[in-house]
Amino acid sequence: MADFNFLKMNGNFISAIFDLLGSFIVISLLDSIFQTVNLSIGIKILIVFIHTLLVFLIHNFQAENDQGADNTDNKLPSTVEYEIRYLLQKENLVTCIDLIKQKYPDIPKKTIIKTVRKMNNEHK
Protein backbone atom coordinates (compact mmCIF):
# COMPACT_ATOMS: atom_id res chain seq x y z
CA MET A 1 0.00 0.00 0.00
CA ALA A 2 1.35 3.43 -0.93
CA ASP A 3 2.27 5.94 1.74
CA PHE A 4 0.88 9.40 0.92
CA ASN A 5 1.76 11.15 4.19
CA PHE A 6 4.17 13.43 2.33
CA LEU A 7 1.15 14.94 0.56
CA LYS A 8 -0.32 16.07 3.88
CA MET A 9 2.89 17.71 5.03
CA ASN A 10 3.66 19.41 1.72
CA GLY A 11 0.09 20.25 0.72
CA ASN A 12 0.77 23.91 0.05
CA PHE A 13 3.84 23.10 -2.04
CA ILE A 14 2.00 20.54 -4.16
CA SER A 15 -0.96 22.88 -4.52
CA ALA A 16 1.38 25.65 -5.68
CA ILE A 17 3.01 23.34 -8.26
CA PHE A 18 -0.36 22.35 -9.72
CA ASP A 19 -1.49 25.97 -9.69
CA LEU A 20 1.70 27.01 -11.51
CA LEU A 21 1.26 24.32 -14.15
CA GLY A 22 -2.44 25.00 -14.61
CA SER A 23 -1.93 28.75 -14.90
CA PHE A 24 0.90 28.30 -17.39
CA ILE A 25 -1.23 26.00 -19.55
CA VAL A 26 -4.14 28.46 -19.52
CA ILE A 27 -1.89 31.42 -20.37
CA SER A 28 -0.26 29.44 -23.19
CA LEU A 29 -3.65 28.40 -24.61
CA LEU A 30 -4.94 31.95 -24.49
CA ASP A 31 -1.75 33.18 -26.16
CA SER A 32 -2.12 30.64 -28.97
CA ILE A 33 -5.85 31.37 -29.48
CA PHE A 34 -5.51 35.13 -29.78
CA GLN A 35 -3.28 35.96 -32.73
CA THR A 36 -2.86 39.64 -31.85
CA VAL A 37 -1.32 38.93 -28.43
CA ASN A 38 2.20 37.54 -28.46
CA LEU A 39 3.60 36.97 -24.99
CA SER A 40 7.18 35.94 -24.41
CA ILE A 41 7.96 33.00 -22.11
CA GLY A 42 9.31 35.43 -19.49
CA ILE A 43 6.04 37.39 -19.38
CA LYS A 44 4.03 34.16 -19.16
CA ILE A 45 6.14 32.93 -16.24
CA LEU A 46 5.85 36.32 -14.50
CA ILE A 47 2.03 36.26 -14.84
CA VAL A 48 1.91 32.67 -13.55
CA PHE A 49 4.08 33.45 -10.50
CA ILE A 50 2.07 36.56 -9.63
CA HIS A 51 -1.17 34.60 -9.95
CA THR A 52 0.12 31.76 -7.76
CA LEU A 53 1.47 34.17 -5.15
CA LEU A 54 -1.86 35.99 -4.94
CA VAL A 55 -3.78 32.72 -4.61
CA PHE A 56 -1.41 31.55 -1.86
CA LEU A 57 -1.64 34.86 0.06
CA ILE A 58 -5.43 35.01 -0.17
CA HIS A 59 -5.72 31.38 0.97
CA ASN A 60 -3.44 31.99 3.98
CA PHE A 61 -5.27 35.19 4.88
CA GLN A 62 -8.62 33.38 4.83
CA ALA A 63 -7.22 30.46 6.86
CA GLU A 64 -5.86 32.85 9.52
CA ASN A 65 -9.20 34.63 9.75
CA ASP A 66 -11.09 31.36 10.03
CA GLN A 67 -8.69 30.06 12.67
CA GLY A 68 -8.93 33.30 14.66
CA ALA A 69 -12.72 33.19 14.56
CA ASP A 70 -12.72 29.55 15.65
CA ASN A 71 -10.46 30.25 18.60
CA THR A 72 -12.62 33.07 19.93
CA ASP A 73 -15.99 31.41 19.36
CA ASN A 74 -15.12 27.96 20.68
CA LYS A 75 -13.93 28.81 24.17
CA LEU A 76 -16.19 27.05 26.65
CA PRO A 77 -16.35 27.79 30.36
CA SER A 78 -13.96 25.67 32.42
CA THR A 79 -16.84 23.95 34.21
CA VAL A 80 -18.23 22.70 30.90
CA GLU A 81 -14.78 21.51 29.80
CA TYR A 82 -14.34 19.68 33.10
CA GLU A 83 -17.72 18.02 32.63
CA ILE A 84 -16.77 16.97 29.11
CA ARG A 85 -13.55 15.39 30.40
CA TYR A 86 -15.50 13.55 33.07
CA LEU A 87 -18.11 12.30 30.60
CA LEU A 88 -15.47 11.14 28.11
CA GLN A 89 -14.09 8.79 30.73
CA LYS A 90 -17.44 7.02 31.02
CA GLU A 91 -19.28 7.65 27.73
CA ASN A 92 -18.54 7.62 24.01
CA LEU A 93 -18.28 10.76 21.87
CA VAL A 94 -21.86 10.83 20.63
CA THR A 95 -23.40 10.33 24.07
CA CYS A 96 -21.10 12.95 25.57
CA ILE A 97 -22.09 15.51 22.90
CA ASP A 98 -25.78 14.77 23.38
CA LEU A 99 -25.60 15.07 27.17
CA ILE A 100 -23.72 18.37 27.05
CA LYS A 101 -26.12 19.77 24.43
CA GLN A 102 -29.11 18.80 26.58
CA LYS A 103 -27.61 20.36 29.67
CA TYR A 104 -26.38 23.53 27.91
CA PRO A 105 -28.78 24.29 25.04
CA ASP A 106 -27.40 27.83 24.65
CA ILE A 107 -23.99 26.55 23.48
CA PRO A 108 -23.85 25.86 19.71
CA LYS A 109 -23.60 22.18 18.88
CA LYS A 110 -20.69 22.84 16.51
CA THR A 111 -18.67 24.29 19.40
CA ILE A 112 -19.50 21.33 21.60
CA ILE A 113 -18.49 18.86 18.89
CA LYS A 114 -15.15 20.58 18.26
CA THR A 115 -14.35 20.75 21.96
CA VAL A 116 -15.31 17.12 22.60
CA ARG A 117 -13.24 15.89 19.66
CA LYS A 118 -10.26 17.99 20.74
CA MET A 119 -10.43 16.69 24.32
CA ASN A 120 -10.91 13.12 23.13
CA ASN A 121 -7.82 13.37 20.94
CA GLU A 122 -5.82 14.83 23.85
CA HIS A 123 -7.02 12.01 26.09
CA LYS A 124 -5.75 9.26 23.76
N, C-alpha and C positions, 0 to 999 in steps of 0.2 A: 504494500500500500504506500502511496506517495505521501511525503511529508511536506505540507504546504504552510508550515508555520512562518517561513520567511516572508510570505505574502502579508501576514498580519503585521509583522514588525516594520516592513518597508512599504506599507500601503500607500503612503503619500508619494514615495519615489516612483512606484509602479504606475500610480495614477498619473503622475506628471509625464512619464515616458509615453503612455498611451495618449495623453492629451497633446503632447508635442507631435507625435506621429499623425494623429487625426487632424490636427490643425494644419500641418504641413500638406497633407493630402488634399484637404479642402482648398487651401490657398493655391496649390498647384493646379487643381481641376478648374478653379475659377479663372486662373491665369490662362489656361489653355482654351477655355470656352470663349472668353472675351478677347477678340483679336486686337482691339485698340490698346489694351493694357499689357505692357511687357515688364514684368518684375524680374529683377535679377535674383539669384539665389540668396545673396546677402540680405536683400530686403525681405524676402520670404521668411528667412530664418529669424530676422529681427521681429517681424510681425508675430511669428509663432511664439517666440520667447516672451514677448510682451503679453500676448494673450494668456499663455500658461501662467505667468507670474501673477496676472490679475485674478485669474481663476483661483490660484492657490491662496492669495491674500484674502480674497472675499470668503473663501471656504473657512480659513482659519479665523477670520473675524466673526463669522456666524457661529462657529463652534465655541469660541470664547464667550460670546454673548449667551448662547444656550447653556453653557456650563455655569456661568455666573448666575443666570436665572434659576437654574436647578438648585444650586447651593443655597440660595436665599429662600426659596420657596419650600424646600424639603426639610427644613430644620424642625424637628419635633421636640416637644418638651421632654426633659430628662425622665420624668415619671413615665411617659408613654414608651420611651426607649427601654427603660428598665423592664416595663411590663412585656414588651416584645421579646426581650432576651429571656425572660422567665418562661413565656409561652413557648418559645422555640425549643426549650429543653424538654418540654412535655408533648408538644403538638407538632404537626407538620406545617408546611408553609401556608397552604390554603386555609386550614383551620385557624391558624394564627391571624392571618389577614382578615378573615371573616369576624373573628371575635373582637379584634381591635376596631374594625369598622362599625360593628354593632355598639360598642361601648363609646366610641368617639365619632358620631356621625358628621360632625362639623369638619373633620380632617378629610381632605380629598383622598379617594382610594388610590390614586396614582402615587401620591406621596407615601402612603402606608406600604404599598407594594415595593417601591424602591427601597424604603428603609428596611423592611423585613428581608428582602433579598440581600442587601448589603450586610446586615447583621448575620444572616445565615452563612454567607460566604466568609465572614470574619471568624465565625464560630468553628468552621471546618478545619 
